[in-house]
Amino acid sequence: MLDPAGIAATRIADLFWVMLIGAAVIWCLVISLAVYASRLKKTPVSERTALRLIIGAGVVFPTVVLTALLVYGLRLMPELRTSDGDLTIAVTGEQFWWRVEYRLPDGRVVPSANELRMPAGATVEVVLGTADVIHSFWIPALAGKTDMIPGRTTRQMLKPERPGIYRGACAEFCGSSHSLMAMTAVVMEPEAFAAWIEREAADAVPSGNARGREVFMASGCSACHTVRGTEAAGRIGPDLTHLGGRESLGAGILPNQPDAIARFVAETDRIKPGARMPAFPMLPEDDLAALAAWLGGLE
């Protein structure tokens, strides 16, 4: 939060430091006054002096300080509420993962999940919704929190400045695996993002692992998950078309590696309690390894 990589986070950090310094100054004044009254000034003050102190320190001073902080805070809002975006991304919170859709200027919609990619320097409008309970969208290095409320659409404007990988999270308790509902935010150079979004919009590139694909289809995974370019067209769970190209697995909680994929498939109920995806511990070890290799090869 105090190492901002976006305009909104920078403004929030500035406000934090201003309020922290102001609070420290006021604390020092109060402590100094207390020491003076209790240790140095041992004789009673006049009623007139006491009245001046009450009005000055209890009314005038707080009013001036709070008004100044209010004006300073309000001056930050127009920049954080701008409505002109270079890119629109729809994010829907679900228990316990993130559905992501890139809405491109040419009308195309590119689905993804659990990862947000943005070009550095662009203004990104994030359209927020929820499919079940209240969630809260928060990428500390890029902006503040915005709630995702059933029946409502909320928005957040992001303007990332520094390329890098940043961690996001759900900031509103949403169930048993709330603490395991993270998100990876990747800020890329504009040219790299343009190339990436074209690859993301394309169908999956077959990994050549025919056995893994057979296991995926035969085990019923295609009923919940989409892999574009195959018969899998499920909409209940995350889109897996380019799973192998993501930075993490399971909404930011596991490294994106074949052994982690196999573990997540076999032990979903242990790794993410309360998730709607059933565990598949009954799969033979060879089939599980083939399935993990096939999914990990979808880039």
Disulfide bonds with the S-S distance in Angstrom:
none
